[in-house]
């Protein structure tokens, strides 16, 4: 039903563009978000009617008179009746305040057992009208120590337009990401570009480039035997969820979200 709704509203479309080296899993279907994956999140936030504050880095969570006091890097603390945490699990364990003592030993061990792969993503942006002469929209690379995936993003999303320049997205291998996790992004960018040049020598020179370190890319080991969420404190409710409690695909995210919603409902 989630897919049907998102397809009906044009947020998702079935993937029709050619993807070289894609391993098809039996019974699975592939979709693409023409306006980017953030459009899925924005759609649900809009449906919720929630008042959203962006770029607020939470640092401390403490109990104050039966409510949660949440402190952030900038601005005064605020109080809430319910707190739901869906950031990567290692970032939950980095929070300060009463939460440190609220997470019991068994939960702490479970949370510490979660692991993520790390990689770099490189975006190459071109002027409108630039041609990228390859027969595929995306390609998985099996034999390169640095590059794992290349996507001609507008082609993959099936939204090619003469007014908008094409963009290319490159993901590195997990091994390369781990090895260079604390390297300078500028240095990593040059390494990725040199490998990319050898794989797609015909690639034109981009007008701009963005290199992104992706420390928590995909969950390699989720919280074991978990129903998609974990209650850290019952009254007032402090609960965590997300793909670290299921798996890193859209189904995993929906599964955790449904589980969180069921647990939160009695507290509303």
Phi and psi in degrees as a GROMACS rama.xvg file:
@    title "Ramachandran Plot"
@    xaxis  label "Phi"
@    yaxis  label "Psi"
@TYPE xy
-65.0401  -44.6093  UNK-2
-63.5939  -44.5677  UNK-3
-57.2236  -46.2861  UNK-4
-61.8959  -45.64  UNK-5
-68.4422  -35.8187  UNK-6
-69.1042  -42.8664  UNK-7
-56.9017  -38.6486  UNK-8
-89.2945  4.16386  UNK-9
74.5449  12.25  UNK-10
-75.9603  -38.5138  UNK-11
-118.395  151.127  UNK-12
-137.2  148.315  UNK-13
-59.0465  141.619  UNK-14
-72.9554  119.092  UNK-15
-116.884  -16.9875  UNK-16
-70.1606  149.584  UNK-17
-71.7698  125.665  UNK-18
-118.217  113.647  UNK-19
-79.2408  133.242  UNK-20
80.6348  11.3692  UNK-21
-74.127  126.87  UNK-22
-87.0396  112.984  UNK-23
-82.3432  121.854  UNK-24
-91.0483  137.617  UNK-25
-59.27  130.945  UNK-26
82.8134  -5.43238  UNK-27
-92.0263  153.561  UNK-28
-125.795  145.515  UNK-29
-110.178  136.13  UNK-30
-123.834  163.411  UNK-31
-132.751  148.046  UNK-32
-102.138  103.253  UNK-33
-55.6694  -32.8951  UNK-34
-98.8453  16.6664  UNK-35
93.2289  154.366  UNK-36
-64.3671  -24.8905  UNK-37
-64.4973  -21.8538  UNK-38
-65.3087  -28.1543  UNK-39
-67.1998  -46.8539  UNK-40
-62.6909  -45.8809  UNK-41
-61.1672  -37.59  UNK-42
-60.3478  -49.0484  UNK-43
-69.3835  -35.1383  UNK-44
-64.1983  -39.1636  UNK-45
-65.0205  -43.3945  UNK-46
-60.5474  -35.3143  UNK-47
-73.4319  -24.9594  UNK-48
73.6339  12.0784  UNK-49
-70.2331  149.352  UNK-50
-91.4825  107.797  UNK-51
-100.149  132.454  UNK-52
-110.239  119.564  UNK-53
-91.6712  161.953  UNK-54
54.8255  44.5153  UNK-55
-111.131  107.41  UNK-56
-87.2224  112.79  UNK-57
-76.0754  134.225  UNK-58
-117.932  -37.5563  UNK-59
-133.624  144.097  UNK-60
-131.804  120.382  UNK-61
-136.203  156.465  UNK-62
-84.502  129.98  UNK-63
-138.938  108.379  UNK-64
51.6004  48.8428  UNK-65
75.6604  11.021  UNK-66
-131.718  167.854  UNK-67
-94.7649  126.409  UNK-68
-99.0128  120.162  UNK-69
-109.785  120.39  UNK-70
-101.574  148.679  UNK-71
-129.138  169.882  UNK-72
-61.0039  -39.5868  UNK-73
-128.266  136.841  UNK-74
98.077  162.868  UNK-75
-72.9516  158.546  UNK-76
-67.7839  157.617  UNK-77
-129.211  156.976  UNK-78
-110.307  143.393  UNK-79
-138.202  152.825  UNK-80
-81.4749  -34.5063  UNK-81
-135.114  138.773  UNK-82
-125.065  127.242  UNK-83
-116.481  124.416  UNK-84
-107.649  123.879  UNK-85
-127.548  17.7801  UNK-86
-75.5102  168.596  UNK-87
-52.9866  141.58  UNK-88
-53.2975  -42.9374  UNK-89
-57.9845  -29.3357  UNK-90
-75.4478  -26.848  UNK-91
-64.7266  -42.3847  UNK-92
-71.4869  -14.9182  UNK-93
-87.8955  -10.6875  UNK-94
-65.552  146.766  UNK-95
-106.662  176.261  UNK-96
98.0199  -162.163  UNK-97
-60.4388  -24.9994  UNK-98
-55.0371  -31.3155  UNK-99
-57.921  -42.135  UNK-100
-89.2839  -18.0846  UNK-101
-74.0971  -36.5735  UNK-102
-69.7558  115.641  UNK-103
-75.8963  169.248  UNK-104
-60.1034  -42.3629  UNK-105
-64.7511  -44.105  UNK-106
-63.5546  -40.8885  UNK-107
-60.1585  -43.4589  UNK-108
-63.2416  -41.696  UNK-109
-62.5868  -44.8296  UNK-110
-67.0622  -37.7603  UNK-111
-69.5794  -18.4557  UNK-112
-80.3373  -10.3409  UNK-113
-74.2111  136.483  UNK-114
-131.685  153.613  UNK-115
-128.313  151.02  UNK-116
-84.9869  155.409  UNK-117
-122.903  143.618  UNK-118
-153.05  174.593  UNK-119
-109.666  147.498  UNK-120
-119.689  135.755  UNK-121
-120.683  129.216  UNK-122
-110.635  128.598  UNK-123
-115.151  125.395  UNK-124
-116.346  136.714  UNK-125
-121.895  158.29  UNK-126
-68.7036  152.186  UNK-127
-56.1067  140.481  UNK-128
91.5414  -7.61455  UNK-129
-70.6861  131.413  UNK-130
-96.4868  135.592  UNK-131
-117.457  103.021  UNK-132
-84.9351  72.0671  UNK-133
-128.165  150.536  UNK-134
-81.0004  -4.00755  UNK-135
-116.183  161.588  UNK-136
-93.228  -29.1601  UNK-137
-152.38  157.334  UNK-138
-149.952  131.074  UNK-139
-89.9488  132.779  UNK-140
-105.39  123.67  UNK-141
-94.3249  -22.7293  UNK-142
-122.873  26.1599  UNK-143
-113.51  135.711  UNK-144
-71.9044  -13.1994  UNK-145
-114.472  -51.1858  UNK-146
-97.4294  128.791  UNK-147
-107.25  -32.3804  UNK-148
-149.22  136.169  UNK-149
-128.955  134.969  UNK-150
-132.821  129.736  UNK-151
-86.1436  96.7966  UNK-152
-62.7003  -42.1983  UNK-153
-67.1858  -32.2135  UNK-154
-70.9956  -42.2465  UNK-155
-62.7988  -40.0109  UNK-156
-80.9403  -6.0953  UNK-157
62.5838  41.9998  UNK-158
-129.96  39.9563  UNK-159
-63.5882  136.585  UNK-160
-148.213  140.993  UNK-161
-67.0134  -21.2019  UNK-162
-83.7218  -23.9965  UNK-163
-112.642  130.23  UNK-164
-70.0514  151.279  UNK-165
-71.395  161.482  UNK-166
-136.672  148.364  UNK-167
-119.149  132.746  UNK-168
-114.936  132.279  UNK-169
-122.033  129.919  UNK-170
-110.221  138.125  UNK-171
-84.4667  170.184  UNK-172
-71.4619  161.258  UNK-173
-64.3685  -42.2604  UNK-174
-61.3859  -43.1271  UNK-175
-64.2395  -42.775  UNK-176
-59.2262  -45.093  UNK-177
-64.8517  -42.9014  UNK-178
-64.6261  -34.6385  UNK-179
-110.079  19.8299  UNK-180
-56.6376  -35.9575  UNK-181
-108.525  17.5973  UNK-182
-79.936  165.236  UNK-183
-70.729  128.256  UNK-184
-52.9814  -35.9804  UNK-185
-62.8978  -40.3676  UNK-186
-68.4208  -43.2717  UNK-187
-62.999  -40.9318  UNK-188
-55.1652  -45.1813  UNK-189
-63.7849  -39.4591  UNK-190
-64.3473  -46.4575  UNK-191
-61.7078  -44.1854  UNK-192
-61.0824  -38.6914  UNK-193
-68.0707  -38.3782  UNK-194
-67.6052  -40.289  UNK-195
-61.8905  -40.2592  UNK-196
-60.0337  -38.0107  UNK-197
-74.7996  -27.7206  UNK-198
-82.5827  -43.9642  UNK-199
-125.558  78.1777  UNK-200
-63.1054  -21.8785  UNK-201
-81.0609  -2.26998  UNK-202
-63.0076  125.252  UNK-203
-70.95  167.839  UNK-204
-75.4336  125.838  UNK-205
-75.7711  159.356  UNK-206
-83.4138  -24.8297  UNK-207
-154.307  157.523  UNK-208
-135.198  142.28  UNK-209
-131.05  128.43  UNK-210
-110.586  125.8  UNK-211
-121.468  123.662  UNK-212
-81.1165  128.935  UNK-213
-117.059  81.3622  UNK-214
-62.4814  -42.6313  UNK-215
-112.759  86.9925  UNK-216
-84.6363  -69.4156  UNK-217
-133.221  148.469  UNK-218
-72.4479  123.181  UNK-219
-97.3475  -26.8021  UNK-220
-142.51  115.7  UNK-221
-85.9399  171.57  UNK-222
-57.7091  126.167  UNK-223
-68.0474  144.906  UNK-224
45.349  53.9406  UNK-225
-114.955  141.249  UNK-226
-83.2494  22.2468  UNK-227
96.512  -7.97493  UNK-228
-156.732  167.786  UNK-229
-141.137  123.971  UNK-230
-85.2324  117.8  UNK-231
-88.5363  -30.2081  UNK-232
-153.826  132.105  UNK-233
-84.9694  -39.299  UNK-234
-140.629  104.205  UNK-235
-68.1875  158.151  UNK-236
-77.0383  127.611  UNK-237
-127.864  116.73  UNK-238
-137.826  147.385  UNK-239
-127.477  154.194  UNK-240
-162.436  -165.791  UNK-241
116.928  -174.463  UNK-242
-66.9487  -18.5994  UNK-243
-66.3039  -11.7854  UNK-244
-110.173  0.274788  UNK-245
-138.514  -95.7363  UNK-246
-163.147  160.731  UNK-247
-88.8324  65.4982  UNK-248
-143.575  177.247  UNK-249
-62.9884  -39.6321  UNK-250
-59.5504  -40.955  UNK-251
-62.7429  -40.1656  UNK-252
-66.2885  -42.816  UNK-253
-62.659  -43.7335  UNK-254
-57.2299  -46.2782  UNK-255
-66.8252  -41.5607  UNK-256
-61.22  -42.075  UNK-257
-64.9573  -41.9261  UNK-258
-64.4326  -42.2564  UNK-259
-62.0805  -45.6925  UNK-260
-60.205  -42.5658  UNK-261
-62.2716  -40.318  UNK-262
-72.1588  -31.4825  UNK-263
-82.3963  -32.8035  UNK-264
-46.6678  -48.8981  UNK-265
-62.3412  -15.6266  UNK-266
-95.2923  -0.140678  UNK-267
